[in-house]
Amino acid sequence: MKALTDKIIDLMIAYKDEHHNPIVRSSIESLIEQIKTLEASAEFEEVARVMMKHLGNPELYYPHYTTIITNSTAELVEGKRSVGQVMDYVPD
């Protein structure tokens, strides 16, 4: 499966290929390059917010879901039981 930005770029390329107007084609190529630049320079918070927004979809998930993402895996974990935040053992 492709990343969201790759899917967007593929759609833009298909749209560009449908048009014969050189101005439209040039504009789309410029937008594609801007998207690639934004993706390459994205901050951690920007990337994390994409996942947070996705998890915020109540039709798919509820607040007991957590994600664990590394550079080679992504897990969707469902919490079944919690004692809440316990600060008794955290040093001051």
PyMOL commands that set and color helices and strands:
alter all, ss='L'
color gray80, all
select helices_A, chain A and resi 4-18+22-40+44-55
alter helices_A, ss='H'
color red, helices_A
select strands_A, chain A and resi 65-69+74-78
alter strands_A, ss='S'
color yellow, strands_A
deselect
rebuild
show_as cartoon
